[in-house]
Amino acid sequence: MVTFEGLPGAVAVSHLSVYDWPAADGLRGGTPHLHLTCSEGYVVVAGRGAVQTLTAAGFRETPLTPGALVWFTPGAIHRLVNEDGLRVIVLMQNSGLPEAGDAVLTLPPRCLADPDAYRAAAALPVDAEEAVQERAARARRDLAVEGFLALREAVEGGDPEPLAAFHRAAAALVRPRTPEWRARWEKGAATAAAVTAGQLDALDRGEAGHLADARVHAERPAHHGRFGMCGRLDVYRT
């Protein structure tokens, strides 16, 4: 019987130290964005802050303190706010797809209409020295906060169209990547579910042979302090 050897349920994990750079509205924190096919969760391990979310149902701010568990489904724009040394464990659906492409930043409309313009605004200079990467990450964050605040103002003012337009633009931007994402899902979450179904079938027959195939896995972070959307990331290969 096949055994799925990824993390449970084909989630992925990273450790996030949230940016403490102040934005135009005086808040410190990360880059607002949404995911189109993945849910994401935060387990707070240190510090204090909040996650601001924006959906068609409205704006919400959820406090984050150690021990808090918060998660949101695809389409929820989220912005982490760092009030005091906020650090979280990030749980990501679909084998880490949120950090592998399933994210669109809330850049202003002028950056969303053209895929090349979006990529230029969203990309970071990976091979540059750290100070250059930091300036680029901060500029990208500030641009996304600009777009986020405009979307929030529209939603709170009773105008749903700017948010709907952002959703349409986000879907158009990621459309060319969906075959790649489908392959990741098939190898990850779909396989994990199929394996569980097979194990349940075996147990229904009174068979336990799959238990002899048990394995133990352990990893340390493969990268430390990588510039991410919301802060500095320690990431795992899994």
C-alpha positions in Angstrom: 0.0 0.0 0.0 1.2 3.5 -0.8 2.2 5.7 2.2 2.0 9.5 2.0 5.2 10.8 3.6 4.6 14.5 3.5 3.4 16.6 6.5 -0.1 15.6 7.8 -2.7 16.5 5.2 -0.1 17.9 2.9 0.2 21.1 4.8 3.5 23.0 4.9 5.0 25.0 7.8 7.2 28.1 8.0 8.3 30.3 10.9 7.6 34.0 10.4 9.1 37.0 12.2 6.7 39.8 11.1 8.2 43.0 9.6 8.3 45.9 12.0 8.6 48.6 9.3 6.0 51.4 9.7 3.6 51.9 6.8 1.9 55.1 5.6 -1.0 54.6 8.1 1.5 54.3 11.0 1.0 50.5 11.5 4.0 48.2 11.4 3.8 44.9 9.6 3.6 42.9 6.4 2.3 43.0 2.9 -1.4 42.6 2.3 -2.4 39.8 -0.1 -4.8 37.0 -0.7 -4.6 33.3 -1.8 -6.8 31.9 -4.5 -6.8 28.2 -3.8 -5.3 27.8 -0.3 -6.4 28.3 3.3 -3.7 29.5 5.6 -3.4 29.6 9.4 -1.3 31.3 12.0 -0.2 29.9 15.4 1.2 32.8 17.4 4.3 31.8 19.4 5.6 35.2 20.6 4.9 38.9 20.7 1.7 40.8 20.1 -0.1 42.1 17.1 -3.2 41.5 14.9 -4.2 40.3 11.5 -6.4 42.6 9.4 -8.7 40.8 6.9 -10.9 42.1 4.2 -13.5 40.1 2.4 -16.8 40.8 0.7 -18.4 40.6 4.2 -16.2 43.5 5.4 -13.1 44.5 7.3 -12.1 42.7 10.5 -9.1 42.9 12.9 -8.3 39.8 15.0 -5.9 40.2 17.9 -2.8 38.0 17.9 -1.1 36.9 21.2 0.8 33.8 22.1 -1.4 30.7 21.8 -3.8 32.2 19.3 -4.8 30.2 16.3 -6.3 32.1 13.3 -7.0 30.8 9.8 -8.8 32.1 6.7 -10.0 30.6 3.5 -9.1 31.6 -0.1 -10.0 35.1 -1.0 -9.5 36.6 2.4 -7.1 39.5 2.0 -4.9 39.5 5.1 -2.4 42.0 6.5 -0.2 41.2 9.6 0.3 44.0 12.1 3.3 43.8 14.4 2.8 45.6 17.7 5.6 44.0 19.6 7.9 41.2 18.3 5.2 39.2 16.6 6.3 35.7 15.6 4.0 33.1 14.1 4.1 29.5 12.8 2.4 29.6 9.4 0.3 26.6 8.3 -0.2 26.4 4.5 -2.5 24.2 2.5 -1.5 22.3 -0.6 2.2 21.6 0.3 3.1 25.2 0.8 1.5 26.6 -2.4 0.9 30.0 -0.7 4.6 30.6 -0.7 5.1 28.9 -4.1 2.9 31.2 -6.2 -0.6 31.2 -4.8 -0.6 34.8 -3.6 -1.6 38.1 -5.2 -0.6 41.3 -3.5 -3.1 44.2 -3.1 -1.2 46.4 -5.5 -3.0 49.4 -6.9 -5.0 48.8 -10.1 -2.4 50.4 -12.3 -0.1 47.5 -11.3 -2.7 44.7 -11.8 -3.9 45.2 -15.4 -0.5 44.2 -17.0 1.1 40.9 -15.8 4.6 42.3 -16.6 3.9 45.4 -14.5 2.7 43.2 -11.7 5.7 41.0 -11.8 8.0 43.9 -11.8 6.4 45.4 -8.7 6.1 42.2 -6.8 9.5 40.6 -7.5 12.4 40.8 -5.1 16.1 40.8 -6.3 17.0 37.4 -5.0 20.7 37.5 -5.6 21.2 41.1 -4.4 22.8 42.0 -1.0 20.5 42.0 2.0 20.1 45.8 2.2 18.9 45.9 -1.5 16.4 43.1 -0.8 15.1 44.8 2.3 14.5 48.1 0.4 12.7 46.2 -2.4 10.6 44.2 0.1 9.6 47.4 2.0 8.7 49.2 -1.2 6.6 46.3 -2.3 4.9 46.2 1.1 4.2 50.0 0.9 2.6 49.7 -2.5 0.4 46.8 -1.4 -0.7 48.8 1.7 -1.7 51.6 -0.6 -3.9 49.3 -2.6 -5.3 47.6 0.6 -6.3 50.9 2.2 -8.2 51.9 -1.0 -10.0 48.6 -1.1 -10.9 48.8 2.6 -12.2 52.4 2.2 -14.4 51.2 -0.7 -15.8 48.2 1.1 -16.5 50.2 4.3 -18.1 52.9 2.1 -20.5 50.4 0.6 -18.9 50.1 -2.8 -18.1 46.4 -3.6 -16.8 46.9 -7.1 -13.1 47.7 -6.4 -12.8 44.5 -4.3 -14.6 42.5 -7.0 -12.3 44.1 -9.7 -9.3 43.1 -7.6 -10.6 39.5 -7.4 -11.0 39.4 -11.2 -7.5 40.8 -11.7 -6.0 38.3 -9.3 -7.7 35.4 -11.1 -6.4 36.6 -14.4 -2.8 37.0 -13.1 -2.6 33.4 -11.8 -4.6 31.7 -14.5 -1.4 30.6 -16.5 -0.1 28.8 -13.4 -3.1 26.6 -12.6 -1.7 23.5 -14.4 1.4 23.7 -12.2 -0.7 24.1 -9.1 -2.9 21.2 -10.0 0.1 19.0 -10.3 1.2 20.0 -6.8 -2.2 19.3 -5.4 -2.4 15.9 -7.1 1.0 14.9 -5.6 0.1 16.3 -2.2 -3.4 16.8 -0.8 -5.1 14.5 -3.3 -2.6 11.7 -2.8 -2.8 12.1 1.0 -6.6 11.8 0.9 -6.5 8.8 -1.4 -3.9 7.0 0.9 -6.2 7.5 3.9 -9.1 6.1 1.9 -7.0 3.0 1.1 -6.0 2.6 4.7 -9.6 2.8 5.8 -10.6 0.2 3.3 -7.8 -2.1 4.6 -9.0 -1.7 8.1 -12.5 -2.5 7.1 -11.1 -5.8 5.7 -9.3 -6.4 9.0 -5.9 -5.8 7.4 -3.1 -3.9 9.1 -0.2 -4.4 6.8 0.4 -0.7 6.1 1.4 -0.2 9.8 4.6 -2.1 9.1 5.6 0.6 6.6 5.7 3.4 9.3 8.5 6.0 8.9 9.8 8.9 11.0 10.9 12.2 9.4 12.7 15.2 10.8 13.9 18.4 9.3 15.6 21.6 10.3 14.8 24.9 8.4 16.5 24.9 4.9 16.6 28.7 4.8 16.7 31.3 7.6 15.6 34.9 7.4 14.3 34.9 3.8 12.4 38.0 2.9 8.8 37.0 2.5 5.5 38.8 2.0 4.8 39.4 5.7 8.2 39.1 7.3 11.5 37.2 7.6 10.9 33.5 7.0 12.6 30.3 8.2 11.4 27.7 5.7 11.5 23.9 5.4 12.0 21.8 2.3 8.9 19.7 3.1 
